[in-house]
Amino acid sequence: GVHPQTGGITRCYFSPRGSFLVTWEPLGRIMRLERPTEKAPENGYPPGASPSPSASSSAAPASKASGAPAFTKVENLAVWAIARRPRDGPAEFLAEVTKDGKQKLGVNVDHLDGRSGLLLRRVDAGLVESFNREVHASGDCGRLILPGDRILAVNDVGVSGGAQAMAQEIQQALHLRLRIRRGPSWAFAYAASRFFAPHISPLRWPPVVWSSDEAHAFRAVTDEVHVLEGRTLRLLRRLQIDSISQMSLSPGSPLCSSVGALAGFCPANASACPAMVRVFTDFSKGAKPSLTKSFFSEAAWVTMRWDPVDGTDLLVLFHSSELTEADIEGRTLHGQGGNGLYLLRASNSSEPICALAGQEDGNIFDVQWCPVDRAGRRSLVVLQGPQPALVSVFSYSAIGGASATVPQRVNLGRFGVRNCLRWDPHGRSFCLRVQSLRGTGLASEGDAIDIFDASPEGPVARRAGVSVAGRRDRQEVVGPCVTAVDFSPDGRVLLAAVEAHNGAELRFSGAADGSQLYRLKFEEIFAVLWRPSSPGEHPVPHFDPPAHQARMGGLSGSAILEVGIKDKNLVRERLKELRGGTEDGQDVVDDPNVIVWEITSAWGNHLLEGRVGDNCRELARRFCRDNRMDLSLSLPLGERMEIRLREGGPTDADWAPTVPGMAPPPGPAAKVEGPRRKGPKPKIVDFGDKEAVHRRVRALQKKLREIEKLKLNPEACVDKLQRDKLAAEGEVRAACVSLERELDLLERLPRMVFDVETEDGKRYIEFREGDDCLELARQFCRRHDLDKDLARPLAAHMEQKLREQDIIQEG
């Protein structure tokens, strides 16, 4: 067993091949009291060899200490070597131990029934542990003495002589020849090395890292990195790296002087030296970095990730803000993400450093390598803000050297509020989700997961969506959240740990279509992982290409849920509340020409300021551009804004706006009938659900048919309710037309979205099935007041990209 020295073990991890276990204990006290060497008692067992008659006895009788106690430093960072006894070893073996008068035997034994030998209950520090170290170093691990083994004979005293006689022989003889029968135990751990580490920053974890073959180990200290011998942790040499605060070792090929790499981050210091990442590929004496990337902008810490295939390329995501608890917990939803992403390739002499995303493009919430090369190309997925996050795929040639190409970026789109992604072991699928704590209010989509298809033969596209929340979970004030996700080793099942109002659950969903398979309930879940499998144990899973309806998810229509006009009195009260009771800023609200729209989308509530006479459709386009939404939403949003104005708009007559082409409201002299009958508020339609839109269209068409029938009746036979229905004909027709257009967008989802850089910023063109690239380009040029001669080259570029993705064919 591994026994703490100063307190409870709070953090631990294994080396790459599981030969070492590193443990860290928070310091309960700075110094440890050690007694000098104890004298063996005149009668009885040596300390640590207690002849307890029952299995419950585990401690030896205390002996008096001679001499003064001594204080030493507490070494709370321990590296434990793990010796494994082979299963096919001999059932019995001999072990010889010689007493040196300095160490105790270090075993706790049980007499059992007195005729079955001595059962080893525990092995502590002492002569037996030293014997185990020797046989482990010699490679003869079949002779390890472990708890659960039985001593059948000591020298010439065997089981027939009784357990008491064997115990007396252990006490009296200086040289012990033990015959051991193996028990069920299979491993033994001993402290290979200890270090004093009173505090370890999360940026310095893990404190000791090994190469993939465990031939070398590295430990970062002040201004240095110690290169250690991997088996004995003996110091080989020191690498001088001033102000190093983070270290990352390549997990690729076995480390030697020409293969493998070590990256260290050095923050900016008082000597005006910028922050930098240094990459070392040579670890000999006086080694110099082979590649250095300086950050002249503020870089407080970085995230470094080596490619998992060869371990030669390094992603560096730098963060301008200091490390916070939100970063440690992964709650990087609205600003704590990275500020810039760089690709470092020490083997590429032509372009070793490539900027993938800059600070002006938006915060980067997550970036992950694809675990395998796809069609000879290396790829990675980036989640970039603002929310809803933009999903992008970078890919480049996996062939190293000067021929390595510049990474090419393909934007997949925005699929909702997401800040975390994870690949499956085969690189066949990856998923997006929200990483947040339950009740923190970071997102209303904490239970949603998107699964993407990454087939080597086709483009990366969304395959399915998973909603892990049940009907009752959604009815709670605090919704559920996903705390962890992981793909199964075969890549066919997605595991999600969910926290809900009634406890925690593990929910298993199919990676092919997101269907729920089964679930397990727990009171609380701290961590969850699949049992790892050997490489090549499972074949690469096969999935059918995703349907076009699934590729865009609900983003193409479900973003806008409700449109309303904000009550000015509520806006005034809110402004007064935010400004501490003062009247500052009220003049904007009191302006009778100002309209404040309240738009409810899938990502929350938004306020849009407009003026009387503004074109609603232009306002809708501006809203979609400012919030990075699909521009196809601007048309139905503008129509719904016009419908909202026709319904009466604000109650203040001086604030009533007009819509181009709409008749002005009746004057004071106009005859106004009594109040209309008000029914229940219509249910909000989820525009991401085609069936719901179909049902709503059928209902409106039924109303129109009833109105047509009412027109055939004589006017004298029409009552008040029927007259109200006839008066609402224009509103019903406008709503029906808007929904029919929305339905057309759902049935013809964009096959590709093009980013076009203009003088006014980035604009988008959506290509749908049946669209003509030249006509789309001409419409784009007219909409943004561009030269019409640009339409043909723009259309040619669009057609080229569509052919590359096999969306359209040649000719």
N, C-alpha and C positions, 0 to 999 in steps of 0.2 A: 504494500500500500504506500501511498504518498501522504506523509504526515506534515501538516503546517508547522512552521517554526514560531511565528509570532501571533498568528490569528487565523481567521478563516481565509481560504483561497477564493479570490473574487474573479480572477481572469486566468485563462489557460488556453493553450493551443498545442498542436502536434507539429512536428517537422514534416517535410514533404513525404517521406517514406515511413513515418510513424516510429522512427527509432528513438526520438526524444520527445519529452513532454515538458513544456515551459510553464511554470506557475508563478503567479505574483500575489503577494499578500500585502494588504495595506498595513502600515506600521502602527501597532498598538503602543509600542514604546521604542525609543531610539536605540537603547542598549540592551544586551542580553547578558544575564548573569550565568557564568560557567563555573562549576566546581572543579578542583583539581582531581587527579586520578584517584579513584577509590580503591581501598585495600579490600582484598577478598576476605570474606568472613571465615572464621575458624571452622565453623560447622555450617552445613547447608550448602546450597547451590551458589555458584557465582552469580553476581548481579545479572538479572535478565534471564536466568534459567530457573524459573520457579517450578517446583514439583507440585503444582496445584492439583488436587484430586478431581477437580471439576473443571468443565470447560469455561466457567464464568470467571475463573481467576486469570488475570492477565498481567499483573504488576509484580515485580520482585520485591522482597523485603528491602527497605531502605537501609543503607549502610552509612556509617558516620564518615564524614569527610575530614581529611587532614589538610592543614595548610589554609591559607587565606583564599577567598574567592577572587575571581578575575572577571573583568568586564571586556567584552569584545563587541564589535559592530554587528548589528543585525543584518544579515544578508537575505533579504526578503524576495529576491528574484532568483529562482532556482531552475536549473536545467536537469531534468531527470532522464537518465539513460534507461531504456526499456529493453530488457533481455527476455526473449521469448524462447520457451522450451519447446522443441519440436514434438508433435503428437506421436510420431512413430519411433520415439526413443525407447530404450530398454525399460522394462517394468521395475527393475531393481538396479542399483548402482552403488559404488563405493565412493566415499568422500573422506579425505584425510585432513585434519585440522590440528595445528600445533599451537598450544598456548604460549603467549609471549610475555605474560605478566602485566601487560599494559591495557589490553582490551578485554572486555567481557565477551562471553560467548554470543550474546545477543539473540537468544531464542526464548520463546515462551512455550512450554510443553504441557501436555495433559496425559496423566497416567491411564486414562480410560478404565478398563476392567482389571488392569495389572498384569494381564497375560497377552496383550495384543501389541505391545511395544509402546513407544512414546509418540504421541501425536503433536506435530508442530502447529501451534496456534498462530504464532506471529514471528516474523523475522525482523529484528531491529538492527541498529548499527552495532557492529562487533565483528567477531572472528568469522561467523558464518556469512555475513555480508561481504567481508573481504574475500572469502573463498568464492562467492558468487561472482564478484568482480573479476577474479583471475580466470575462471572458466569462461566467462563472457568474452574477455579479451582474447583468450586462446581459441575461441570459436567452438568450444565443446559445451554448448548450451544444454545438451541432454543431461548434464550432471548438476544443473541448478537445484539448490535446496529451497523449496517454496513452502508456504503455509498449506496445510493439508497433507503434506507428506508424513510418513511414519518411520521412525527409527527402529529397525528390527534387531540391530546388534551394535554394541559399542566394544571395540577390540574383541576380546574373546567371550564377552558376556552377551548372550542372546536372549530371545524372547522366553526361552524355557527357564532362565534364571529369574525372571520377573522384572517388572518395571522399576522397582526400588533398587535392585542390584545394578541395573543399567544406569540409574541416576547417580549412584555412588561411584561408579566407574568414571562417569563424566566429571565428577567433582575431584577425584583423586589423580587421575592420569594426566600427564602433560601432553601426550600425543594421543589423539583420538582418531580411530579408524572406524567410520560410521557406515553401516549398511542401510541404505535408504530405499523405501518403496514409494513410487510415485503416487501422488494424489491428483485431485482434479485441477489444481492450479496450473497455469500455463505461462505466466509472465512474472517478472521481478523488476522493480524499479529502484534505482539508487541515485543519489545526487551526484551527477558528473561534474557540476560546477555551480557556484553560487555567486551572486553579485549584490551589491548594495544599491537599491533603487528606491529612495523614499517616495518619489512621485514620478509617474510616467504619463506624459501627455498623450491624449488620443492620437496626436499626429505622430508620435514615436512608437506606436504599437503596430506590429509586434517588435519588441526590443531586440530580439535575436532572430536572424533569418538564415536559412540554409540554401545552398544550391540544390538543383533538382536531384543530383546524385548524393547529396549530403557529404560531399568531399570537403567543402569549405563552409564556414559560417561567418556572419558579419554582425557586428554590434556597433551602433553609433553612440559616441560619447561626445563630450565638448570638443568641437573643432577637429574631430578625428573619427575615422571608421576603422575599427579593429578587424583585421582579417584573421580568423581562427581556423585551426585544424578541425574539420567537421566531426571527427569521432571523439577526440579527447578535449576539444575546445581550448587547445594550447595556442597562445598568441604567436602568430607567424610574422606579421608586419603591421604597420600603421599607414593608413592613407590620410594625408593632411587635407582636410576640407573645412575651411574656415566657416564658422557660423552655421554649420549644418543643423537643420531642424527636422528634416524628413528624409527617409531613405526607402528605396524600392529596388528590389532585385529581380532581374529577368527570370521568369519561370521556365524558360525554353531549354536549350541544349545544356548538357553538363558543363559546368563552369571550368574554364581553363584560361590560359593567357590570351588566347585568340578568339574564344567563343564565350558568349554570355556578356551581360552588362549590368552595371550598378548605376542607379540614378540617385542623386542627392539634391535636395532643395535647400538653398541658402537665402534667407530673407535679407532685405536691405538692412544695412547697419549704419552706424554713425559716421563712417568714413565716406559717405556719399556713394558707396558701391551699390549698384542696383541689385534687386533680387534676381536670382538666376537658378537654373537647373543644370547640373553638370552630369554628364554621362561618361562613365569609365568602362572601358573594355580591356584595360591592362591593369593588373594588380601587382606588378612587380615593384621593387623598391624605387621610389621617386617617380611613380606613374603620374601622368598628366591626363586631364580629361580629353576624350576624343571628340566631344561635342558639348557646346555651351549655349544655352538659350537665356538671354537676359530679358527681364521685364522692367521696362522703364516706367510703366504705370504701376500703381500700387498693387502689390501682390503679397497678401498676408500669409497664405498657405496654398498648397496645390493638391490636386488629386492626380496621381500617376497610375496609369494602367498600361501594362505591356500586352502586346498581342499574344493570344493564347496558342497560336499555331507554332511559330518559330521563336518567339520571344525576342525579336530584333527591333520592332517598332514600338514607340512609346507615345501614348496620348498624355498630354499635360493640360489639365483644366485648372486655371488659376482663379483664386477667390480674392477679391479686394477687401471684403469685410473680415473681421476677426472670427475665429471659430466660435460658434455658439452652441447652446444645448439643442436648438432646433436643427442645426446641421448634424450633430451627433445622432439625433433620433431620426434623421431623414426627412424632417418636415420642411423641405425646401420648396415651398409652393409659390410664394409671392415675394421673392427677392433675395433669398439666401443662397441661390445657386451660383454657379461659376460665371465669371465675366469674360473669359476668353479661352479658346480651345486651340491647341497646337499639336501637330504631328511631328515627332522627332525620329529620324531614320539615320542612324550613324553609318549604316552600310551604303547609303545613297550619296555618292560624292557630288552629283549635279544639283540636287535640291534636298539637303538634309533636314531643313526646317520648313514646314508648310503650315500657314495659318488657315484653320478650318472655319472659325467663327470669331468675330471680334466683339468688343464690348458694346459697340453701337448697334449690333444686331439683336440684342436682347439677352437676358440671363439664360444660362444653360442649366437645365434641371438635372439631366442625367445623360450619360454617354456610355455605351457598352460595345465591345468588340463582338463580332460574329465568331463563335468558337471554331468554325471551320472556314476554309477558303471556298468561295462559290464560283465555279466555272473559271478557276485560275485567277480570281480576283479576291482581294482582301476587302472586307466591308465592315462598317460600324454604323450604329444607329444613334441619332442625337435627338433629344427632346429640348426644344428651345422656346423661350417665352417671347412675348407675354402670353398669359393664358387666354384662351385655350391654346395649349402648347402645339408648336409646329413639329411634326415628325419628319425627319430628314434622314436619308441614307447616303453615306459617303462610300465610294468604292474606288480601288486603284489596283494596278497590276501587282500580283503577289511575288513577282520575280524581283529579287533585290538588285542592288548595284545601281549604276548610272541609268539603266533603262527603266527604272521604276517611274511610273507615270504620276502626274498630278492628280490628287483625288477629285473625282467628279461627284457633284451633289445632285440628288433627286429629292424634291420635296413631295412627300406623300399626302400632306394636308393636315388639317387640324381636326381632331376627333373628340374634343372635350377637354376638361380640366384633367391633366395628367402630369405626373412628375417623377415617375419611376418606371423602368423597363427591365425585362429579364428574358434571356435566351434559353432555349432548350439545349440539352447536351449535343445534339446533332446539327445545330444551326438551321433547323427546318422551320422553326416557329419562334416568335417572341411575343411578349404580351406587354401592355401598358396598363398602368393603374395609378391610383392616388395613394401616396405614402403619407399618412397623417394619423394622429392619435384621435380616438373617438371623443367627440365632444369639443374639439378645438375649433370647429367651425371653419376649417380651411376650405372645404369643398362640399357641395351637395351631391357629388358623384363618387363618394368614398366607397361605394359598393360595386362600381362598374369596372369591368376589365375588358380590354380589346385584345383579341388574338390575331396576329398577322402571319401571313403565309410568305415564306422566303424560299420558294422553289428555285433550285439552280437553273432550271430551264426557262423560267418566266420572271416577270417583274415582282417586286415586293408589294403586297396588297393586303388589305384587311380581310380576314377570313370569317370571323364571327365575333360576337359580343357575349359577355357573361355578366349577369346580374346576380350576385351572390346573396342579395337580401330577399327575404320572404315578404309576403304581404303584411304580416304583423310587424315586421321590422320597420317597414316604411311608414307605418302609422305612429311610430314613436317620435317624441320631440327631438331626441338625439338619435340620429340614424346610425346604422352599422358602419364599420370601416374594415378594410382589409389590412392586416398587420404584416403578412408575409405571403409570398407566392413562390412556387417552385414546380418545374416540370418533372415528371417521372423520368427515370433513366431511359425508358424506351421512347419518350417524347409524345406519348399518346394521351396522357392524363395531366391535368393542371390542378395542383393542390393549392388551396387558399385557406389561410387562417383568418377567421372573421371574429370580431368582437361586436356583440349585439347587446340589447338590453337584458336578455335572459341568460347571459353567459357567453362562453366562447365555443366555436365550432371549427372543425376541419371539413371543408366542402370540396368534393372532388368533381371536376367537370371534364368532359371530353374535349380534347384539343382540336378535334376535327370540326365540331359545330357548336361548342360551348354548352352542350346539354348537361344537365346535372346528373351525376351517376349515383352518389350516395354521400352521406355526411356522418360525422362523429361528434358528439357533444362532450364538452369538458367544462369544468368550473373556470379554469384560466389556462391560457397557453402562453408560454414564454418564448419558445423557439420550436421550429419544426423543420425537418429535412428528410428527404428520401434516403434510404440506405444506398450507398454508392455501389456501382457495379464496375466490373473490369472493362477496359476499353475493348470495343468490338463485340461485347456480349450481346448487344441488341442491334438489329439492323436499323437503317435509317427509315423512319416511318413514311408512308405514302399517303398524301391527302389529295383530294380532287381540287382543281383550281377553284378559287372562291368566285361566287356569283357576283355580278356587277352590282346588285343591290346591296351586298354586304360590304363592298370595298369602301364606300363613303360613310357607312354607319348611319347614325341619325343626324349627322351634321348638315346634310343637304336641305333638310326641311324643318327639323325640330328645334332649331336654335331660337326662333321667335315664338313665344308662347302666348303673350298678351300685350296689347298696346292700349295705353290710356293717357289722359292729360292730367297732370299733377295739379291738385288743388292749390291755389296760390296761398291760401291761409296756412295750409300745412307747411309750404315752403318757407313762409315768413317765420313761423314758429321754430322750424328746424334751424334756420339761419341764426335766429336770435339765441337759440340754445348753444350753437357751436361758437358764437362770438361772445359768450359770457353775459348775455342779457343786453348787449348794446344793439343799436339800430344800424350798424355798419353793413353796407351791402344790400340794404332793403330797396335802394332806388332801382336796381336791376329788376327785382321782382315786381315793384310797383309800376314799372313801365307797361302801359296797356298793350303795347305792340309785341311783347315778349310772351312766348309760349314755352312751357316746360313739359316735354313729353316724358312719360314713364313707360319704359319698354322692359318687359320681363322676358328674359331669354333663358336658355338652358344653363347659363353660367351666372345667373343672378339678375338683380334689377339695375337698370341703367337710366340715367337722366340725359335727355337730349334737348338742348336749347334751340328754339327757332323763333321766327318773327312772323307777324301777320303778313300774308301774301307770299310767303316762301312756298316753293314747290315741294310737296310732300315726298315725291320720288327722289328729288335731289337730296333732301334731308336724309332719306333712307340710304342712299348710296354713300353719303358722307359718314353716316353711322356705321355702316358695314366696313368701310375702309378704316375708320379710326379704331374699331374694335377687332380688326383682323378676322372678320367673318366672311363667309362665302358671298361673293357679290350677287349670286343668283337669289339671295334672300332679299335684296333691295326692292325688287319689283313687288312681291307679295307684301312686304312690310309697308311700302309706300301706299299700296291700295288699302291696306288695313288702317293706316293713318287717315286716309281720306274718308273711309267709312266711319271712323270714330268721330270725325268732324261733322259728318252728315247726321250723326245721331244726336247732335246738339252741342258738342264741345263743352267748354267751360260754362259755368253758370253766370259768370260776370259778362254782361252784354258788351261792355267796352273791350273785353278781351277776346271776343268771338272772332276767330280767323276765318278766312275764306279759302276755298279751293278753286283753282282755275277751272272754269266751266261749270261751277256749281251756282245755283241761284242764291241770292242773298237771303238771309232770314227775314221773315215777315216783320213789318213795322208795327208800331203800337196800335195802328188803326185796323190792322188785319184781324179778321175774325178767327179766333182760336177756340176750338172746341174744348170740352172738358178733358180732364187728365185721362191719358190712355191707361188701359188695363195693363198692369205689370205682372208678368209671370216670373218664374224662377230664372235666375241668371244662367245663361247657356253654359254647358260644360266646355272647358278648354279642350280643343282638339289637339292631339299629339300629331304634328305634321310629319313625324318620322315614321308613323304607322300608316301604311297604304290603306289597310282595311278601314281604319278609323276615318280617313279622308273620304274613302268610297262611301261609307255610310252617311257622312255629313252631306256629300254631294247629292246622294239619292234623296235625303230628307229635303234639301232645298229645291230639288227638281219637283218633288211632290207638292211643295208649297206653290211653286209656279203653276203647276197644273190646276191646283185648286183656285188660284187667282184667275186663270183663264176661264174657268167655269163660272166664277162669280161675275165676270164681265158680261156674260150672256144673260144674266138675270136682269129684270127691270129694276130701275133705280129705287122704285118705291118698295121693292121687296128686300132691299139690302139693309140689314140692321147696323148698329154702331160698330160692333166687333168686326163685321165683314168689311165695313168701310175702312177701318184701321188696317185690315189685311191688304186691301187694295192700295192704300197709301204707302205701304211698305214694299211695293213691288220693286221699285228701283234699288232699294237696299238689298233685297233678296237676290236680285239678278247680279248686282256687283259682287256680293259674297260668293255666289255660285261661280262666277267667272274667275274670281281670285283662287278659289279652291281647285277649279279645273286646271289652272295654270300650275298650282302647287303639285297637283297629281301628275301633271306632265313632267315636272322636274324630278319627282320621285321615280317615275318609270324610266326616265332617260337620265340616269345619274352621270356625272362627268367621268369620262374615261381617262382624262389627263387634265391637269391644271398647270398652265404656263405662267411663270413669273416674268414680267416685262419691266425693266428699269426705265423710268421716264424722268423728266426734270422735276416732276412733282412727287417722286418716290416710286415705290414698287407697286405695280398694278397687275391684275390677274386676268387671264383669258381661260375660259372653261370650254373644253371640247367634249361634245356628247355624240352619241351614236347618230349618224346621219348628217352631222354638221359639215359645212364646207369651210375649209381653212381660209380661203381667200375672202369669203364673205365675213367670217369672224374677224379677220384682220382689218377689213374696211370699216366694220362697225366700231372696232376698238379705236381706230384712228379718228373717226368722226366724234366719238364720245369724248376723247381726250384732246381734241383740237390739234392733232398731229398731221404732218404732211401726208397727203394721200399716196405719194410715191413710196412711202414706207410700207404700204400694205403688202405688196408682192414679195419683197424679201422676208417680211415677217411671216407670211403664209408659207414660204418655202422652208423656213427654219422650223416651223411647227410641223410640217409634213415630214421633215427629216427625223424629228424626235419621235413622232408617232410610228414611223417605220422601224426605228431602233427598238421600240417596245412591242413590235408586232401587233400594234393596234390597227394599222391599215396596211394593205399590201402594196407592193410595187405596181406602178402603172395606174 
